[in-house]
C-alpha cells in the first residue's frame, strides 16, 4: 500500500463556539483551548486547506472559521496508507477532544 494520504488539523476561530452544533458536540471543551477541525486527504494538507477556504468540497466550519493548519499536531504522522489515515483521523480527533480541545471531525 502506498503512503500518500494525510491527516490534518485546522485551527478554527473561537467564534465557532457560537455555533450551536459545534458547541453541543463538545461538552467537555475547556475554555481557552483551541477549536479545531480534523480531516484526512489524498492531497497535500496545504492544498486541502486552500480548497476548504475557496469553498471546494469544503467543510462549512473550516471555510468560515479556519485560521491555519496546526502542523505541529500532525506533520510527524504523514504520509500514510488510506486505511491508516481513516483510523488516525478519528483517533486524533478523540485524543484532542479528551485534552479539552473543541473538535469537529467529519
N, C-alpha and C positions, 0 to 999 in steps of 0.2 A: 504494500500500500504506500502510495506517495504522501509525503507530509507536506501538504500545500494549503491546509486550512488554518484559520486563526481564530482565537477568541480575542475579544477586545472589550475595553471598558471606557465609556464616555462619561465624563463628569457633567452633571446637569446643574443648572442654576437652582438655588434654594427656592426659587419661585415655583418650582414643580410641586412643592409641598402644599400649594393652594389648590392643586388638582385633586378632587375627591377620590378618584380611583387610585391614584398613586399613594395618597395618604392612607387610605383604607388597606392597601396591600402591604403596608409597612408599620404594623402596630408596635414593633419593637425598635423603631427608629430612635436613635439617640441624638438629641439636639446638638448641632454643631458638627456632626459627622457629614461626610459628603453624600450627595444623592447621585446615583449612577445608573447607567443603562449597561447591561452586559449582553453581548451578542457574539455571533460567530459568522465567519465569512470565508469564501474562497478567494476573495480579493485581498490586496494589501489593506491593513486596517486604516491607513491614511485615506486611501481611495474610498473605502466604505463610509468613513466619517463624512467626507466631502459629498458623497451621494446622499446620505441622510440629510445634510444641510440644504442640498439642492432639491430635495423632495423626490429623489429617485429611490423607489422601494424603501421609503423612509418610515421610521417609527416617529409618530407624532411628537412624543416627548423629546426625542433627540433633535428633531427639526426645530422645535420651538425653544427648547431649553438647553440644548447641547453646547458646552463650552469648549471642551478639549478632550483629546484622548489621554487617559491616565496610563501611559505606557509603563509606568513603574509597577502597575498591578498585573501586567500580562506579558510583557516583552520576553521574559525568560521561558514562557510556556510554548511559544510559537516557533516554527510551524508544526503542525501535527496532522495525522490522517483524519478524515472526515468523522469517523465514529468517535475518535478520541475528542475531537472538537465539540461534538454534540454533548458528550458527557461532561467535559470541562466547563462548558457554558453554564450548565445547571449547577455543577459543583461550586464553581467560583461565585455564582450569584448567592447560593446558600451560605457560603463561608463569609462573604461580605455582609450579608443581612445579619448573620449571627454576631458580627463585630459591632453592629449598630448602624451600618450604612442604610440609607434609603435606596432600595434596589428595584429596578424594573427590568425584567428579563422576558423576552417574547419567545 
